[in-house]
Structure formats: structure tokens, C-alpha cells
Amino acid sequence: MRIKEIGQLKDQANISNLYGWVDNVRDHGGLTFVDLRDFDASIQLVFDKDSSINVNLKNEFYIEVSGILKKREEGLINKKVSLGDFEVEVNKIIIISQSKALPFQIEDGIETDESIRLKYRYLDLRRNEMKQNILARSKTFKSIRNIMNSLEIDEIDTPTLIKSTPEGAKDFLVPSRKSPGSFYALPQSPQMYKQLFMMSGFPNYYQIAKCYRDEDSRKDRQPEFTQLDLEFSNANPDIVKENIESIVKHIFDEAFDIKINTPFKSISYAESMSLYGTDKPDLRIKETITDETHVFADTEIKFIKEAIQNSGNVLSLHTNKTLSRKDIDRLDQLIKDAGSNGLGWFKILDEELSGPLVKFLNQNEQNHILSKGNGILLFQSGEFKEICKFMDILRRDVFSIENTELPNFLWVEDFPFFEIEDGVLQPSHHPFTAPKDTDIFKSNPDESIALHYDLVLNGVELGSGSQRISSPEIQRLVLEKWGLSAEEIENRFGWFVEALSYGTPQHAGFAIGIDRLVAEILKQPSIRDVIPFPKTQSGMDPLTDAPTTIKEDDLTDYNLRYISDEK
Ligand code: ASP
């Protein structure tokens, strides 16, 4: 029986087939007390040391127990646990399986290194806090399926051995033994397949999909992650956003008992960047960024002058907090670590300015800064997008979050169609996204806006979606403007352009990162804490040691060979 079932029994009830792990053994006088723990509860066992029960129990032994249930005397009740008013007077214990000495204690709040916890993840998951995280994930899946059923959205699966068509990140590749020298890729998302469902006539689709992206180890990303993936036919961004709001509202309510208000607020990408320096702002922080470029038009401060001459901007944040020199140095280091040349600042106190750059300010600049009032003005100058990154870091660090209990949702839309990422032109979503205005896209793709929308929760990107291209001509054009040659288009996407050519409904969709959603609701520091068996930051699995090398002989079957020694 499960330990929680004891709660329904009466004093003096006979107990048998009670299973669990030994959580703690204490000897007091002639009596031995044992805490027995299973998945959902724990109970105190007691037996006489000199009785027929002659077992040497250690933590995490798995045992079977029989005995009699006893109501504990008032003064002995343990109010901290749910069955604390009972104990089992044991008459038989069978040790089903022993445990080796543990690498860490099975308790909450341990400070064990994460790589050790991951190496023994099966033990880590015995700890209550991890168990609760995984259960919350499971409840999330359940509530997704409930709402999908009630909205009559069909669950359909898509293949995970697919053609390599990298969309942004690099693909994980799987060599084919039957076609030596050829590779499948694991999907970065079910994107093209879900669009094919729309072309096939399925009006809507969802899937709880595993996605794989071989990215450089950026903060809190996993090579393998789980998305709630959706697609609707005859849809546009408004229809998708409305559906997503109902779905998210339902998940929060059913799985987490949190009530949220819909519709969510919406802002444009341009507004988001200029007010918050990011396309995923945390609106629980009220303070915004100010563009001061015009104030410094005639500046004598050399590096600002240069920035403005190079079409850059001056962006500032004012706080009335008192920041010490130590605080300023810490902020300086924080943004330097992200690539900034350093923090600019002016202190304002009772109509007086101080700071290393004050002596270079002209009267107009001084007056402007003084008008901000007591506090400190932090600033950055340079290329707009580059300095936005630093302003976002400063804003999140300097200001405090209001209403921490209320989840803050935000739609960000009207993204530029293309952006330059690490010096390379990329669609800001993916190349299957429809431009807002096809004529503008044709004449001036760099100025074109995409029908792409992101959902942001508490400053974290929760999901993205778009209206898709439904014409083969536009699809080809987008791939061309992206910079693909006719040959590349044919080789990589020819089959998809062909599929678009037989009467394609207008369609649109979305994907929500489930790991991120659960981590954010549970306020976990990392998505690794809500994934049962995650990889480390460097993509390793300390439990199984994956990825591992393969024997040369086995590689031969795939027509593969190690070349590292020959380089
Ligand atoms: N496939 C997209 C992604 O994974 C989501 C979408 O456009 O539906 O980000």
C-alpha cells in the first residue's frame, strides 16, 4: 500500500504490504524509530530493539513493513508532516533492497554540486523539491491535453529523423547506415511538417514536441527541449494570439491554480527596444530608458561625439537610488563582461553634479542632467542595438520588480523581417514567416516587417509564432532575399516550395517552451531544474556520460572515420 492511504485508516488497524525507503533511523532507549518514505508521504515506524525484528537498517534501504497503526499521544504528534499523528508499531520488516552510502542526502536545500546531482539524477529526483518540479511538469502536460481536447485541436506527431535544413542553430546529425555518408537531422522544431498538415487539410494541430538545437552553450538553454507546438489553418496573428491566451490561462489555472487576466498587453518591437532596450522586457520593472542623443548633439565628450558621428545613440537610465562607488564598479564590470567599454555615469545631488565626465559637460548638458533630480544617471553611447543590450542589463539589475506575485505577460510584434545576427543576415523568426506587406518586402526587404509575434513572461521569451507564407512565389523570394542561391533553394527547400504549390490555406501558429514556462512559474533558477534528465551547460549527461565516442569498427558501417589525429 502507499503510505498516504494510512490517512484513511483507524487506530489499531492492521498494516501490511507497506513499502518505502528508510529516511532516518533513530535509537532511543530500547526503541528504534524509522521514518519510512515513499513517493508522496512518510510515516514513523517504531519497534523494540530486542524484539524479533532483527534488521540493520540504513538510509535508503527499500523495505516492506507490516504492523499495527497507532494514534500517537497528543504531546508526541509531529505537526510538520501530514501523517504525524500516527505511527506504525512494526511486527515484520523485509529488506527488499539495500542502499550503498549516498553521494548526497535525500533532502531539500542541499548544496551539492550540480554535476554530482546529475550523475545521480535518480537519487536527486527522490528529493521532495525535485519531485514537486517534475510533478508540476506532468500536471502541465495534463492540462495542455485537457484544453486541447476542449478546443478540438488535434494531437498529431511528426518525424524526428528529418532532412537537415538548419533554421538558425546548427542541427544535430544522425548518420545513416543504409545510406553510408548520408545524414538525417533531428528537428529544431516541427515547423515545416506542421505546415504540411495545413496543406494536407488538417484544420489545426498540436504536439508536445521534442526539439533539438546544437547551439553554443548559452545561458540556460538545453540541446534538447520540449515545446507545445501549434498550427491553425485559415488563421492570422490575432486568431493565434487569442487561442494562446486561452491555452495559457487554462494551464496556469488548472496546473498551478494561478488566475491570470487576458488579453495580454501588446507592444511593437521598436517600442520595446526604445523603452526597455530588449525585445523581451520585464514590465514588472516600471522604469524606462531615455534616448538622450539630441542633448549631446554639440558635446565635447570625445567618445560620445564619435558615437553620434557614427550614427550611434546615447541612452540613459535615471535612478533616484543612492549607488555607492562599489555599486557603480559592480555595474561597470557587469556590462563590460557583456562587451561594453564601460559605464558612463553622473551623480546628481542638490543641484550639484559629480562624476569623472562632469568637467567636459557644456551648460546645456549640465542643465538637462540636473533636471532629472537627485540620484544617478547611467548611460551608454554607441550603436543602438549594441548599447540596448547593456541598458537592458542595467535596467534589470538596478531597478526592483513590482508585484512579484503576478505573472506579467506581453506580446511583442512587428519585428523587422531580417536582422543581422553575429554579422549574418537572418530572418528574425524563420524563413517561413509572412512579410506584413509583400510589396514593401519586394522593393525593400530590409525595411520590411514580419507577421511574427513573441510572448514574453516576466522578461523571459516564452514562445514565438508567425503567420506563414502560403504562396510558393513569396516563399522562394524570401529565401532569395535571405541570400540563398537558386541551387541552394532547390536542394534545401525545393520539396517544401513544391508542397506550397497545390492550394495552401492561409495558416499561422505558435510554439511555447514548456521547460521555460514551468521553470518561470516555479521560480526555478534554471530550466535544468524542471527537466527530469537534463544535460549540463556543455551538453554532457553526467549520468550516462553521453555523448561518447564510437568504436572505429562501428563507424565503418556508416562510412565514417575519425580524422582528429590527421589534422
Ligand atoms: N517553429 C517555431 C519555433 O520553434 C515556432 C513557430 O513559428 O510556430 O520557434
Boltz pocket constraint, residues with backbone or C-beta under 6 A from the ligand:
constraints:
  - pocket:
      binder: B
      contacts: [[A, 188], [A, 189], [A, 190], [A, 191], [A, 230], [A, 464], [A, 465], [A, 466], [A, 509], [A, 510], [A, 511]]
      max_distance: 6.0
